[in-house]
Amino acid sequence: MKNKITKLLENALNISIQKGQLPEVSLPYMEVEASGNPEHGDYAANVALILAAQAKQNPRKIAQIIQANLSDQENIIEKTQIAGPGFINFFIKDNIWHQALRNIDEQEEKYGCLDIGFGKKVQVEFVSANPTGPLHIGHARGAVVGDVITNLLTTAGYRISKEYYINDAGNQMNNLGKSVLLRYRELSGEKIEFPETCYRGDYIKDIAGGIIKKEGNKYLNSNEEETISYFTSIAGQAILEEIKVDLRDFGVVFDEYFSEKELYKNNGVTKLLDKLQKQGFVYSDGETLWFKTTDFGDEKDRVVVRKNGEPTYFAADIAYHQNKFSRGFEMVIDIWGADHHGYMPRLWAGIQALGYDKNALKIILVQLVNLLRGGVPVAMSTRSGEFVTLREVLDEVGRDAARYNFLMRRCDSHLDFDLELAKKQSSDNPVYYVQYAHARICSIMRMAQERGIALPVYADIDLSFLNEPEEKTLIKLLVRYPETIYGAAKSLEPHRITFYLNELAGIFHSYYNKNKVISENDQLTAARLFLVKAVRIVLQNALKILGVSALEKM
């Protein structure tokens, strides 16, 4: 509907210019928004206000000119009015809203699907936690944000590949192997003092104990460097398998797991840096190699090879993104923790030096989660083992509640996760409230069938019976669903879906509490059954994008 009104306005503006009523102007992005007050129509447009400076005319006068030149060829507008400083309000004909219900019924699971992606190939990389310990709730938030963004983009017509980047080539992996060796020695009877750099969670003991059970104490007197390398391999693989299981149980399955080690095969990173040095993007100061990120707007140049000859994470990331684009992805999306904010300019510099458009790389930052247990924040530290894992949260509140709660705020805002609230079976718990709306409608449908009432089809009903204010509000909100998908996909903001669902569930519950769906009036019953069926379809489609169950009974 918003797109139709936008086209009407664009056409009216062109006619106004052709008639000489308005000067030649370039139309920037205009806002067509759903009205919050029915007295102000169904939609409002600010086109006259944003053109006032260019046209050098009063915005109300501009609005009057545009209004006079509106050509409603699709016959969707009941009337228009000019309000405030120059907003144009649009009132949509009732039969158009009724037609929208028919579209929902006919399209069912396809309702809300868009083709704005045109099959564009997009890679989304997320989670990518070092395989040095279990996933904690910070990783969990990034996991569900990434997963829902991929669902959104798929719904919008993109071809998506989900990828997990395994950071298995850095010093943290060596520390992992050393941590296991120290626990191995401790479990074998030695008294051990643990360095600060080592990981001390119980999972390290479990891995060390597994090695003893399988291979005994034969590594106590072995070459330490070789043993650490071997233990690193065992521990990294074991932890990664646990990560995969936790993610699967969280509803997150990746298409690809990419090992950082692949980048270093055949001196891949070194060869890429040599190429960039020949092109003038990398230079040496005699001791280290630097990337000229300042050429692309960064505040200072960045080291890519240290004095000791070791490449930095930045060097590996340049190579990794070269690999991504070489696989044919037209857009790459990285989902990172908020502490990586300062890293963004250098990576954008890197892909531009490689010859790619800066806009081909989207970076989404996910803020921290504040977990409360009994009102007391729980601290998290991977090395000390004092952290709450994704598995613990899943076991306590379940997958649906966990996923939904992680999406209750913008991903760039801090999130308070209340474990007790997530478990409540009441309207205070948003996911329960939304799922209950779906289950309630399924119950209504079952009741109708038990009473011998056939589920209505569009051709046999009279939707003019839907004249309660809440019914009109529900229909208009259902029409907004594809607009919500469009906005969420374009902005990469999955929280818009939870906001929408919260609103839809709230309006439905309020409507249900005031009105009988199944009544003595057969025509009214048929119309209301058709309406709530449409609500169920939209609830189900939106919950599917979130990866949350649309329960039929609760």
Backbone torsions as a table, in degrees:
resi	resn	phi	psi	omega
1	MET	NA	-42.1	179.0
2	LYS	-61.0	-40.4	179.3
3	ASN	-64.5	-38.7	179.2
4	LYS	-64.5	-43.1	179.0
5	ILE	-66.3	-39.0	177.7
6	THR	-59.8	-43.8	179.4
7	LYS	-65.5	-38.7	176.0
8	LEU	-58.6	-43.7	-178.5
9	LEU	-68.1	-42.6	179.1
10	GLU	-61.3	-42.9	178.8
11	ASN	-64.3	-42.8	179.2
12	ALA	-64.1	-37.5	178.4
13	LEU	-64.9	-44.0	179.5
14	ASN	-62.0	-40.7	178.0
15	ILE	-63.8	-41.1	180.0
16	SER	-62.2	-38.4	179.3
17	ILE	-70.8	-42.9	179.7
18	GLN	-61.6	-35.2	178.9
19	LYS	-77.8	-7.6	-178.4
20	GLY	80.2	10.7	-179.8
21	GLN	-79.2	-23.7	175.5
22	LEU	-132.2	147.1	178.1
23	PRO	-72.9	168.6	176.1
24	GLU	-62.6	122.9	179.3
25	VAL	-134.8	154.1	173.9
26	SER	-102.3	125.9	-174.5
27	LEU	-86.3	112.2	173.9
28	PRO	-75.1	-172.2	179.9
29	TYR	-62.7	125.3	177.0
30	MET	-103.9	151.5	178.7
31	GLU	-102.7	123.8	170.4
32	VAL	-116.4	109.2	-173.5
33	GLU	-119.5	148.6	174.6
34	ALA	-64.4	136.9	-178.2
35	SER	-76.8	140.7	176.6
36	GLY	-85.5	-9.0	-177.8
37	ASN	-129.4	118.7	-178.8
38	PRO	-57.1	-27.1	178.9
39	GLU	-67.2	-20.6	179.1
40	HIS	-98.6	16.9	177.4
41	GLY	91.8	-169.4	-179.0
42	ASP	-96.6	-32.9	178.7
43	TYR	-139.4	153.5	177.4
44	ALA	-132.8	141.6	-179.0
45	ALA	-122.5	141.3	-178.5
46	ASN	-104.5	19.3	-172.9
47	VAL	-56.3	-40.0	-177.7
48	ALA	-65.8	-36.6	-179.1
49	LEU	-68.1	-39.5	-177.1
50	ILE	-78.5	-14.8	178.0
51	LEU	-94.2	-9.5	-172.3
52	ALA	-58.4	-42.8	-177.6
53	ALA	-66.4	-42.1	-180.0
54	GLN	-67.7	-45.9	-176.0
55	ALA	-78.3	-15.4	-178.9
56	LYS	54.8	44.6	178.4
57	GLN	-136.2	160.2	176.3
58	ASN	-62.5	132.3	-176.6
59	PRO	-61.2	-31.5	178.2
60	ARG	-66.3	-37.3	178.0
61	LYS	-66.0	-41.8	177.2
62	ILE	-60.4	-43.4	-180.0
63	ALA	-60.9	-40.2	179.3
64	GLN	-64.2	-40.4	179.3
65	ILE	-64.7	-46.9	180.0
66	ILE	-63.4	-42.4	179.9
67	GLN	-59.2	-41.4	-178.5
68	ALA	-67.4	-22.9	-176.6
69	ASN	-104.6	10.7	177.0
70	LEU	-68.9	130.6	179.0
71	SER	-119.3	99.9	-174.5
72	ASP	-89.1	74.7	-175.8
73	GLN	-69.1	-27.0	179.2
74	GLU	-85.4	-4.4	176.2
75	ASN	56.6	52.8	-179.2
76	ILE	-108.6	-14.7	-172.5
77	ILE	-97.5	125.6	173.5
78	GLU	-76.8	-46.9	176.7
79	LYS	-167.1	165.6	173.8
80	THR	-128.1	158.2	175.9
81	GLN	-147.5	153.7	177.1
82	ILE	-101.8	131.2	-175.7
83	ALA	-131.7	154.5	175.0
84	GLY	55.9	-138.4	-176.7
85	PRO	-75.3	-7.6	-180.0
86	GLY	150.6	18.3	174.9
87	PHE	-70.3	145.2	174.2
88	ILE	-107.6	116.8	179.9
89	ASN	-96.6	140.4	-177.6
90	PHE	-118.6	130.4	174.4
91	PHE	-108.0	122.0	-176.0
92	ILE	-92.1	142.5	179.9
93	LYS	-65.8	144.6	-178.1
94	ASP	-58.7	-38.7	-177.0
95	ASN	-65.2	-24.2	177.5
96	ILE	-69.1	-40.7	177.0
97	TRP	-64.8	-38.9	178.4
98	HIS	-64.7	-39.0	177.4
99	GLN	-62.7	-34.3	179.1
100	ALA	-63.2	-39.4	176.6
101	LEU	-61.8	-39.5	177.9
102	ARG	-61.8	-41.5	179.5
103	ASN	-60.9	-41.8	179.0
104	ILE	-62.1	-45.4	-178.1
105	ASP	-63.0	-40.1	-177.6
106	GLU	-74.4	-38.3	-175.0
107	GLN	-83.9	-29.1	-179.8
108	GLU	46.9	-116.7	-173.9
109	GLU	-65.9	-14.1	178.1
110	LYS	-86.7	-10.1	-178.1
111	TYR	-66.2	126.1	-176.4
112	GLY	100.0	-14.7	177.3
113	CYS	-71.6	138.4	-175.8
114	LEU	-124.5	169.0	177.0
115	ASP	-121.3	25.9	-176.4
116	ILE	-70.9	-16.9	179.8
117	GLY	-81.9	-20.0	179.4
118	PHE	50.8	32.7	178.2
119	GLY	73.3	14.2	-179.5
120	LYS	-59.8	136.2	-176.0
121	LYS	-86.5	118.7	-174.4
122	VAL	-128.8	136.5	173.9
123	GLN	-109.0	134.6	176.4
124	VAL	-118.8	118.6	178.9
125	GLU	-108.4	126.5	-177.3
126	PHE	-153.6	170.5	-170.4
127	VAL	66.5	-81.6	174.5
128	SER	46.0	37.6	178.3
129	ALA	-73.4	144.8	175.3
130	ASN	-58.1	136.5	179.2
131	PRO	-79.0	56.7	179.8
132	THR	-113.0	-0.3	179.5
133	GLY	-179.0	169.9	179.8
134	PRO	-63.2	159.3	175.6
135	LEU	-71.2	135.7	174.9
136	HIS	-104.7	-177.9	-171.7
137	ILE	-68.1	-22.6	174.1
138	GLY	-64.4	-43.9	175.2
139	HIS	-62.5	-36.7	-176.3
140	ALA	-62.2	-40.5	-179.8
141	ARG	-63.8	-44.7	177.7
142	GLY	-63.0	-33.6	179.9
143	ALA	-65.0	-46.9	-177.4
144	VAL	-73.7	-34.5	175.7
145	VAL	-60.7	-47.7	179.7
146	GLY	-63.7	-43.5	-177.9
147	ASP	-64.0	-42.9	-178.4
148	VAL	-72.0	-34.3	175.2
149	ILE	-61.6	-40.4	178.2
150	THR	-65.7	-38.3	177.2
151	ASN	-64.8	-41.5	178.4
152	LEU	-60.7	-48.8	-176.8
153	LEU	-66.7	-35.6	175.0
154	THR	-62.6	-43.6	178.0
155	THR	-62.1	-30.6	-178.3
156	ALA	-88.0	2.6	172.8
157	GLY	100.6	14.3	176.3
158	TYR	-93.0	157.3	172.5
159	ARG	-99.6	117.4	-168.3
160	ILE	-112.5	141.8	169.5
161	SER	-125.7	127.9	180.0
162	LYS	-99.0	129.3	-174.4
163	GLU	-131.8	140.6	174.8
164	TYR	-112.3	122.6	179.9
165	TYR	-93.9	116.4	-177.6
166	ILE	-88.2	108.7	177.8
167	ASN	-78.7	81.2	-173.7
168	ASP	-117.1	22.8	-177.6
169	ALA	-125.3	6.9	-175.5
170	GLY	-101.3	-178.4	-177.9
171	ASN	-65.4	-27.0	-179.1
172	GLN	-63.5	-27.9	178.0
173	MET	-72.5	-37.0	176.0
174	ASN	-63.1	-39.7	177.3
175	ASN	-64.6	-33.1	177.2
176	LEU	-63.4	-48.8	179.4
177	GLY	-62.0	-38.5	178.4
178	LYS	-65.9	-38.9	179.1
179	SER	-61.7	-42.5	179.3
180	VAL	-65.5	-40.8	179.0
181	LEU	-61.5	-43.4	179.9
182	LEU	-63.4	-41.7	176.7
183	ARG	-66.6	-36.6	177.7
184	TYR	-59.0	-45.8	179.3
185	ARG	-67.2	-40.2	179.9
186	GLU	-62.6	-45.5	179.4
187	LEU	-66.8	-18.6	178.6
188	SER	-91.3	3.1	173.4
189	GLY	112.2	-6.9	179.3
190	GLU	-78.3	151.5	173.7
191	LYS	-92.1	122.3	-170.6
192	ILE	-120.0	136.9	171.3
193	GLU	-105.1	118.7	-174.4
194	PHE	-86.2	127.9	174.7
195	PRO	-68.7	158.7	179.5
196	GLU	-63.7	-27.1	-175.9
197	THR	-77.4	-8.7	-175.6
198	CYS	-92.0	155.5	179.6
199	TYR	-89.7	134.1	-171.2
200	ARG	-123.4	15.5	178.5
201	GLY	-67.7	160.8	-179.5
202	ASP	-61.3	-26.9	-179.7
203	TYR	-62.5	-27.3	177.3
204	ILE	-68.1	-41.7	176.1
205	LYS	-60.6	-41.6	-178.9
206	ASP	-62.0	-41.8	-179.6
207	ILE	-67.6	-44.4	178.9
208	ALA	-62.6	-42.0	178.2
209	GLY	-62.4	-36.3	177.9
210	GLY	-64.7	-37.5	178.6
211	ILE	-66.5	-42.7	178.8
212	ILE	-61.9	-43.3	-178.8
213	LYS	-62.6	-37.2	-175.7
214	LYS	-87.1	-37.9	-170.5
215	GLU	-125.0	-1.3	176.6
216	GLY	75.1	-154.0	-174.7
217	ASN	-101.1	23.0	-172.0
218	LYS	-68.8	-11.7	-178.3
219	TYR	-95.5	3.3	-178.8
220	LEU	-64.0	-34.0	-177.0
221	ASN	-114.4	15.9	-179.6
222	SER	-81.7	167.1	176.5
223	ASN	-58.2	123.3	-171.9
224	GLU	-63.7	-42.6	-178.0
225	GLU	-62.7	-43.4	179.3
226	GLU	-68.2	-38.3	-179.6
227	THR	-66.6	-43.0	178.2
228	ILE	-60.6	-41.8	179.1
229	SER	-61.9	-42.2	179.9
230	TYR	-66.8	-45.7	-179.8
231	PHE	-65.2	-34.2	176.7
232	THR	-61.0	-44.2	-179.6
233	SER	-63.5	-45.9	-179.8
234	ILE	-63.1	-49.3	-176.4
235	ALA	-65.5	-43.5	-178.8
236	GLY	-61.5	-42.6	179.9
237	GLN	-67.7	-41.7	-179.3
238	ALA	-64.3	-43.9	-179.3
239	ILE	-67.5	-40.3	179.4
240	LEU	-62.7	-39.2	178.4
241	GLU	-64.1	-39.1	176.9
242	GLU	-65.5	-39.6	177.2
243	ILE	-60.2	-44.4	-179.9
244	LYS	-61.9	-40.7	179.4
245	VAL	-65.0	-45.8	179.9
246	ASP	-61.7	-42.5	179.7
247	LEU	-65.7	-40.6	179.0
248	ARG	-62.1	-43.0	179.1
249	ASP	-69.1	-20.2	176.0
250	PHE	-86.9	-2.8	179.5
251	GLY	87.2	17.6	-177.4
252	VAL	-115.6	115.4	179.0
253	VAL	-125.9	128.6	-177.1
254	PHE	-93.6	151.2	174.5
255	ASP	-80.8	-32.6	-176.8
256	GLU	-140.0	141.3	166.6
257	TYR	-115.5	115.8	-173.2
258	PHE	-108.8	121.9	-179.6
259	SER	-84.5	132.6	176.8
260	GLU	-58.4	-30.2	-179.1
261	LYS	-59.4	-28.3	180.0
262	GLU	-60.0	-30.7	-177.2
263	LEU	-67.8	-26.7	-174.4
264	TYR	-94.9	-4.6	177.5
265	LYS	-64.0	138.9	179.5
266	ASN	56.2	33.5	178.0
267	ASN	56.3	37.5	-175.8
268	GLY	-58.1	-44.2	-178.8
269	VAL	-66.6	-44.3	-178.9
270	THR	-61.9	-43.0	-179.4
271	LYS	-64.1	-39.1	179.6
272	LEU	-66.5	-41.9	178.6
273	LEU	-64.8	-38.3	176.7
274	ASP	-60.6	-42.2	179.0
275	LYS	-63.3	-44.2	-179.6
276	LEU	-68.0	-30.5	177.5
277	GLN	-69.1	-39.9	177.4
278	LYS	-64.9	-30.0	179.4
279	GLN	-83.2	-5.2	177.2
280	GLY	90.7	7.8	179.8
281	PHE	-90.1	-20.5	178.9
282	VAL	-121.2	138.6	179.6
283	TYR	-139.2	161.3	-179.3
284	SER	-112.2	142.2	173.3
285	ASP	-104.8	14.9	179.9
286	GLY	100.1	-26.5	-178.8
287	GLU	-119.9	-37.2	-178.0
288	THR	-130.9	163.4	173.7
289	LEU	-103.4	136.5	-177.8
290	TRP	-121.3	146.0	174.3
291	PHE	-101.2	132.2	-177.2
292	LYS	-80.4	65.2	-179.2
293	THR	-68.6	-20.3	178.0
294	THR	-64.3	-22.4	176.6
295	ASP	-64.8	-16.8	-177.0
296	PHE	-119.0	19.7	172.8
297	GLY	100.5	-1.7	178.4
298	ASP	-72.5	157.2	-174.9
299	GLU	-73.3	-24.6	177.2
300	LYS	-157.0	160.9	176.8
301	ASP	-70.3	156.5	-173.4
302	ARG	-122.0	143.6	179.8
303	VAL	-73.5	135.1	174.3
304	VAL	-114.3	-24.1	173.1
305	VAL	-135.1	124.9	-177.6
306	ARG	-75.4	173.4	179.5
307	LYS	-58.4	-33.9	-178.6
308	ASN	-80.5	3.2	178.3
309	GLY	89.1	-1.4	-179.2
310	GLU	-84.1	130.1	176.2
311	PRO	-69.1	150.5	178.8
312	THR	-85.7	171.6	174.8
313	TYR	-59.5	-34.8	-179.2
314	PHE	-61.7	-41.4	178.5
315	ALA	-60.9	-44.6	179.4
316	ALA	-64.1	-37.6	-178.9
317	ASP	-68.6	-34.6	175.3
318	ILE	-62.1	-45.8	-179.9
319	ALA	-64.3	-39.4	-179.0
320	TYR	-64.0	-42.7	-178.4
321	HIS	-73.5	-29.9	171.1
322	GLN	-61.4	-41.6	178.3
323	ASN	-62.6	-42.3	180.0
324	LYS	-59.0	-52.8	-176.9
325	PHE	-68.0	-29.6	178.8
326	SER	-67.7	-18.1	177.8
327	ARG	-85.1	4.4	172.5
328	GLY	94.3	10.6	177.4
329	PHE	-75.3	130.9	-179.9
330	GLU	-85.8	-22.2	174.7
331	MET	-143.4	141.3	179.5
332	VAL	-123.2	133.4	179.4
333	ILE	-119.6	124.1	176.3
334	ASP	-109.1	132.8	178.1
335	ILE	-115.0	114.6	-172.4
336	TRP	-121.8	165.3	170.2
337	GLY	-71.7	155.1	-175.0
338	ALA	-63.0	-21.5	-179.5
339	ASP	-71.0	-5.4	178.7
340	HIS	-94.0	12.7	-175.4
341	HIS	-54.3	-44.6	-178.1
342	GLY	-71.0	-10.0	-177.5
343	TYR	-85.1	-17.6	-173.5
344	MET	-61.4	-49.0	-176.8
345	PRO	-59.4	-36.5	-177.3
346	ARG	-70.9	-34.2	179.4
347	LEU	-73.0	-37.8	173.7
348	TRP	-60.7	-38.6	176.6
349	ALA	-62.0	-42.4	-179.2
350	GLY	-60.0	-45.7	-177.4
351	ILE	-72.6	-29.0	176.4
352	GLN	-68.9	-38.0	175.9
353	ALA	-63.8	-30.0	177.8
354	LEU	-76.7	-7.8	176.7
355	GLY	100.0	13.1	-178.9
356	TYR	-105.0	153.5	178.2
357	ASP	-68.1	135.9	177.8
358	LYS	-54.7	-37.7	-177.8
359	ASN	-70.8	-8.4	177.7
360	ALA	-76.4	-12.6	177.7
361	LEU	-115.8	114.6	176.1
362	LYS	-103.4	133.7	179.5
363	ILE	-120.6	124.1	179.6
364	ILE	-112.9	126.8	179.7
365	LEU	-99.4	133.9	-179.0
366	VAL	-112.9	121.2	-177.0
367	GLN	-75.4	169.9	-176.4
368	LEU	-70.2	158.5	174.9
369	VAL	-106.3	129.1	174.4
370	ASN	-98.7	105.0	-179.5
371	LEU	-89.0	128.8	179.2
372	LEU	-111.4	131.0	174.4
373	ARG	-127.0	109.0	-176.1
374	GLY	65.3	29.2	178.8
375	GLY	81.8	-1.3	-177.4
376	VAL	-109.3	124.4	178.3
377	PRO	-61.1	142.6	179.1
378	VAL	-103.7	121.1	-179.5
379	ALA	-75.7	153.8	-179.3
380	MET	-130.8	131.0	175.2
381	SER	-149.9	118.5	-174.7
382	THR	-63.9	-38.8	-176.0
383	ARG	-72.0	-42.0	-178.0
384	SER	-77.3	-16.7	-178.4
385	GLY	82.8	3.2	-179.4
386	GLU	-88.9	70.1	-179.6
387	PHE	-141.7	158.0	176.3
388	VAL	-98.7	123.0	-175.5
389	THR	-86.5	162.1	172.9
390	LEU	-58.0	-40.6	-179.0
391	ARG	-60.0	-41.6	179.6
392	GLU	-62.8	-41.7	179.6
393	VAL	-66.4	-42.9	178.3
394	LEU	-61.0	-43.6	-179.4
395	ASP	-65.3	-32.1	-175.2
396	GLU	-84.8	-43.2	-173.2
397	VAL	-114.1	-14.9	-179.5
398	GLY	90.5	160.5	-175.4
399	ARG	-64.1	-47.4	-175.3
400	ASP	-60.1	-48.7	-178.2
401	ALA	-65.3	-39.0	180.0
402	ALA	-64.0	-50.2	-178.2
403	ARG	-60.2	-47.7	-175.9
404	TYR	-63.4	-44.1	-177.2
405	ASN	-66.9	-32.6	177.5
406	PHE	-68.2	-15.7	-178.3
407	LEU	-106.6	14.9	-175.4
408	MET	-81.4	-7.2	177.5
409	ARG	-136.0	162.4	170.8
410	ARG	-55.0	142.9	-176.2
411	CYS	-68.4	-18.6	177.3
412	ASP	-91.7	12.1	175.3
413	SER	-112.7	146.4	175.5
414	HIS	-61.7	147.5	-176.6
415	LEU	-124.8	126.6	170.0
416	ASP	-92.5	119.9	179.9
417	PHE	-104.5	110.2	-179.1
418	ASP	-95.3	106.7	-176.6
419	LEU	-61.9	-39.1	-178.4
420	GLU	-68.1	-41.0	178.0
421	LEU	-63.1	-39.7	-177.8
422	ALA	-64.4	-20.1	-179.6
423	LYS	-96.8	-9.4	-176.0
424	LYS	-68.7	140.8	173.8
425	GLN	-104.9	71.9	-178.9
426	SER	-155.0	173.4	-179.6
427	SER	-66.8	-12.5	176.7
428	ASP	-70.5	-21.7	-177.7
429	ASN	-98.5	108.6	-173.2
430	PRO	-55.5	-43.0	-177.3
431	VAL	-67.9	-38.1	176.6
432	TYR	-63.5	-41.9	-177.9
433	TYR	-61.9	-41.4	-179.9
434	VAL	-73.0	-46.5	179.0
435	GLN	-62.7	-35.3	179.7
436	TYR	-66.6	-33.3	176.8
437	ALA	-61.8	-44.1	178.8
438	HIS	-65.3	-45.8	-179.9
439	ALA	-63.4	-36.5	-179.7
440	ARG	-64.1	-41.9	178.9
441	ILE	-66.6	-40.4	176.8
442	CYS	-60.3	-37.4	177.3
443	SER	-65.0	-40.2	177.3
444	ILE	-61.6	-43.6	179.9
445	MET	-63.3	-40.8	178.3
446	ARG	-64.7	-41.0	179.2
447	MET	-61.3	-41.3	179.2
448	ALA	-61.6	-44.3	-179.7
449	GLN	-65.4	-39.2	178.4
450	GLU	-62.5	-30.5	179.5
451	ARG	-89.2	4.8	178.4
452	GLY	79.0	17.5	179.4
453	ILE	-90.2	118.6	179.3
454	ALA	-70.8	139.9	176.1
455	LEU	-65.5	129.8	-170.0
456	PRO	-72.0	150.9	170.6
457	VAL	-114.0	154.3	-170.7
458	TYR	-55.8	-40.7	-175.1
459	ALA	-65.1	-19.8	-173.7
460	ASP	-105.3	6.8	-174.9
461	ILE	-121.4	160.0	177.6
462	ASP	-116.1	101.8	-175.3
463	LEU	-76.7	-4.1	175.9
464	SER	-66.7	-14.0	176.2
465	PHE	-71.1	-15.6	179.9
466	LEU	-86.0	78.5	-176.8
467	ASN	-120.3	7.5	174.4
468	GLU	-72.4	144.8	179.9
469	PRO	-53.5	-41.5	-178.7
470	GLU	-66.6	-31.1	178.6
471	GLU	-68.2	-43.2	177.5
472	LYS	-65.0	-38.9	178.6
473	THR	-63.5	-42.7	178.4
474	LEU	-60.5	-46.2	-178.3
475	ILE	-61.5	-44.9	-179.3
476	LYS	-63.3	-36.2	178.9
477	LEU	-69.6	-36.6	176.2
478	LEU	-63.4	-37.9	178.0
479	VAL	-65.3	-29.3	-179.6
480	ARG	-74.7	-10.5	-176.0
481	TYR	-59.9	-50.6	177.0
482	PRO	-60.3	-34.1	176.7
483	GLU	-64.2	-37.0	178.3
484	THR	-66.5	-42.4	177.5
485	ILE	-61.6	-44.0	179.8
486	TYR	-58.3	-51.0	-177.7
487	GLY	-64.7	-41.0	-179.4
488	ALA	-66.6	-39.2	-179.6
489	ALA	-70.5	-42.3	-179.5
490	LYS	-65.2	-39.3	-176.3
491	SER	-92.9	-6.8	-176.1
492	LEU	56.0	49.0	-177.5
493	GLU	-123.9	88.0	-176.1
494	PRO	-66.6	-20.7	-179.7
495	HIS	-63.0	-19.9	179.2
496	ARG	-61.2	-29.8	180.0
497	ILE	-71.0	-42.9	178.3
498	THR	-65.9	-38.9	177.1
499	PHE	-59.5	-44.8	-179.8
500	TYR	-62.7	-46.3	-178.9
501	LEU	-63.0	-39.8	177.8
502	ASN	-59.5	-43.0	-179.6
503	GLU	-67.8	-45.4	-178.8
504	LEU	-62.8	-45.0	-179.9
505	ALA	-63.3	-41.1	-179.9
506	GLY	-62.1	-44.8	-179.6
507	ILE	-67.9	-40.1	179.4
508	PHE	-63.2	-48.3	-179.2
509	HIS	-59.5	-40.5	179.0
510	SER	-63.5	-43.2	178.3
511	TYR	-62.3	-46.2	-177.8
512	TYR	-62.7	-39.2	-178.6
513	ASN	-69.0	-19.4	-177.7
514	LYS	-102.5	-21.9	-170.7
515	ASN	-132.3	139.8	172.6
516	LYS	-79.8	128.2	175.2
517	VAL	-77.9	-47.6	178.4
518	ILE	-99.5	114.7	-176.1
519	SER	-132.1	-172.8	179.1
520	GLU	-75.5	-18.5	179.8
521	ASN	-86.9	107.8	-175.1
522	ASP	-61.7	-40.9	-178.0
523	GLN	-69.0	-40.7	177.3
524	LEU	-65.2	-41.8	178.3
525	THR	-59.7	-45.7	-179.6
526	ALA	-61.2	-43.6	-179.0
527	ALA	-64.8	-42.2	-178.3
528	ARG	-72.1	-34.6	174.4
529	LEU	-62.9	-39.4	178.1
530	PHE	-63.6	-40.5	179.2
531	LEU	-64.9	-50.2	-175.9
532	VAL	-70.1	-26.5	173.6
533	LYS	-63.5	-40.5	177.8
534	ALA	-64.3	-39.5	177.1
535	VAL	-61.8	-42.6	179.2
536	ARG	-61.0	-42.1	179.7
537	ILE	-59.8	-45.8	-177.6
538	VAL	-69.2	-41.6	176.3
539	LEU	-57.8	-45.4	-178.6
540	GLN	-64.3	-44.2	-178.6
541	ASN	-64.5	-42.0	-178.9
542	ALA	-70.0	-41.6	178.0
543	LEU	-63.2	-34.6	177.8
544	LYS	-62.5	-40.2	177.5
545	ILE	-62.3	-38.3	179.2
546	LEU	-76.1	-12.3	-176.0
547	GLY	73.2	29.6	-178.8
548	VAL	-113.5	140.5	-175.6
549	SER	-67.4	136.7	171.2
550	ALA	-95.4	91.8	-172.3
551	LEU	-74.4	141.9	177.5
552	GLU	-94.2	-21.2	176.4
553	LYS	-139.5	144.3	177.3
554	MET	-140.6	NA	NA
